[in-house]
Amino acid sequence: MSGQESRSHNRRYRSEVRASQAAATRSRILDAAANLFIVTGYTGTSLSDIAHKAGVSIETVKLGGPKRRLLLDAFTHSFARNADIDSLADHGQVTEITAESDHTRYLAGIVHFVAESNRRSSILWTTLLSAARSDALLRKEVDELQQRRRADILVLVDELQRRGLAHTDQPRETVADSISFMLSPEGYNQLVLGSGWSQPDYEAWIARTILLTCAQD
């Protein structure tokens, strides 16, 4: 390796290390923010609280934007383990599940992915909705998030139809409404946290109910 190639390699290595460190720091900040927003609420959590819990400076926390942005990013980070993803169709784990040729395993995989995502984020979702009621800018962001979620559900409906798992004359949008309700964080809170369902029972109910819904005329 020439001297120039060696210097280029070292710069690239240092850049990769810095990027990895920055990603780890951001993840730590969002995990800290999620925990605090759940425990002390939106108004009860300050940027300095988040900085202290994450073990970083408040200036580092501020790089992530205002508190409303941290709440929104904390939710998407908790749900998808990726605060920057716009569509779940682009999520690596969802892509792997969709590549599954066995239809039963595919549906079980998608349901498990969403169930685990709800387990991590359903309480924070309640905090996010509550905060959005008194913050117009945050409410707009949540509305956009809901629109992206709706688009993801429609992609799921299309995939179920492509696989022959959906045999219904109902409009595509109506099926999406039903599945969105089944997969909602609110449903997780009611059935698992409120009624004490086990995670396996919750997942089995979703898979079974999706198939029943998609088989209706």
Summary of the structure (lengths in Angstrom):
residues: 217
radius of gyration: 20.3
end to end distance: 67.7
largest distance: 70.6
contacts: 618
relative contact order: 0.09
helix: 78%
strand: 0%
